[in-house]
Amino acid sequence: MKIYKLTIVPFLFLNLLFIQTSNAQTSELKYEFLYEIEATLDKPIELGKTPLGNRIIHPVTGGSFKGPKIKGEVLSIGADWALVLDSGIKKLNVDLVLRTDDDAIIYVKYNGFIHQEEDESLYFRITPTFETSSAKYAYLNHTIAVGIGRRIEGGVAYTVYAIK
């Protein structure tokens, strides 16, 4: 009976090792398009040099968003409480409120960075999180998202993806 136990334990161990290795090798980052959003901004309010950096507040005055499962308007409440660091990197700190076309309210908070790359391209990335009481959009409450930003006339726009 001892021989049986000794042969089954290594067999189980090797199978578990194989399963873990297989799962690790097949893990890859998957994403899906969530929405495109455009937000209009009012004239910036320059707080000036603070102990943390140069604080600039960009009030949000409106906008719209649209994706395959969600669309609506950006309400004129919220702002980007941006901080320009001594290195020239702009650290974003944004609070927005969205109203969907079926009247659900979604609070969006995102952080991110804007800076010029060596090749003169603009690195403009965000990581939004969502909060809503809507049953229809409850999936957003536990969605990890990333966005790629760009400047537009009178504001900013983002293409936002849900990480699967």
N, C-alpha and C positions, 0 to 999 in steps of 0.2 A: 504493500500500500504506500510506503514512503517513496518508492520509485515513481509511482503515478503522480503524486503531488509535486515532485521535483520536475517532472517533464511538463506538466500543465502550467506551472508558474512562469517559466521562461517563455512558453508559447503565448500566454496572455500578455506578458510584458512586451514581447516583440510586436504583437498585434496592436496594442495600445500605442506604442512608439510609432508604428506605421500610420495609424489613424491621425495622430497629432501632426506628424510630418506632412501627411497629405493635406490636412486642413490648412496648415501654415503655407504650403506651396500654392494652394488655390485661392488664398485670401488676396483680394485686390480691391482697391478703392473703386466703388461704383457710385454713380451720381445720376440725377435726372434734373432736367430743366424745371424750375419752380415758377419763376415769373421774371418779367422785365419791368423795371420800375424807373420812372422819371420823377424827380422832385425839383420843384422850383425853390429858389432861395432868395431871401431878402438881402439887402445890403449888410455885409458883415459888421459885427460889433467887435472892435479891437480892444480887448482888456489890457493888452500890453504885456510887458515882461513880468512874469510872476516867478516865485521860487522854483516852479516846475518847468517853466518855459514860456514861450510867447502864446498866450491864450487868445483864440479868435472864435467868436460865436457866430455861426451861420444859421439864422432863423429859417425854418421851413415854412413856405407859404402855400403849398399845395402840390398837386401832381396826380399821377395815375400809375396803376400797375396792372399787368395782364399776364396770365399764364394758362396752361391747359385746364387747371382745376380751380382757378381763383382769379378774380379781377375786381377792380374798384378804384377808389380814389385815395390819395394821400391827404389827410386833413391838415389844416393850417395850424397845427399845434406840434411843437417839437423843434429840435435844433441839433446842430452838430457843435459840440463843445470841444473844438479841435485845439490841439496843443502842438505848436511847432517847437521841436526840440533843437538844442544847440547844433546838432548835426545836420539840420535842415529837413529832417524827416517830419512829416505831419502825421500825428497820431489822432485818429478819429474816435469820437465818442458820441454816438448819435442815438436819439430817442425819437421815434415816429409813432403816429397812430394812423392805421389804415381802416377804411370802411369798405367792405366788400359790396358788390352790386346787390346782394341780398341782405344788406344791413348788419352784417356781423362786424364787430369791432375787434381789431387785432393790434396789440401793442408790440412794437418791434424795437429791439435794442441791438445796436451793433457797434463793434469796435473794428478798427482796421488801420491801415497805413497807406500813405501816398508818399512816394519819393521817386526821384529821377534815377534811372539805371545808367550804367556806364555807356550804354549804346544810345542814350538820349530818350529811350522809351519810358513811359510812366508806369510804375508799379503802383496799382490802385486796387487794393483788396480789402474785403470786409468779411466778418463772421457774424451774421445776424442770428438772434434768438427771438422766439415768438411767445406771446402770452395771449390766450383768448378763452372766453367762456363758451364759445360756440361749439356745439357738438359736431357740426359739419366740418369745422376746421381744427378740431382738437388734435389731429395728427401733427400740427405745427408745434404744439407745446413740447414735443419730444423729438423735434427734427433738428439735426445738425445741418447748417447751411453755410455756404460760402458764396461770395459775390465778386464779380469783376466790375470795377467802376470805370467811368469815363466822365469827362466834363462835357456839358452841353450848354447851349445858349441859355443863360438865366438859371442854371442849376447843375445837377448831376444826374447820371443814369447808371443803373446797375443791371447786370444779368446775374440772376441768383439761381443757384443749384442746391438741391437737397442731396446730402450725402446718404447713400443707402447702406 
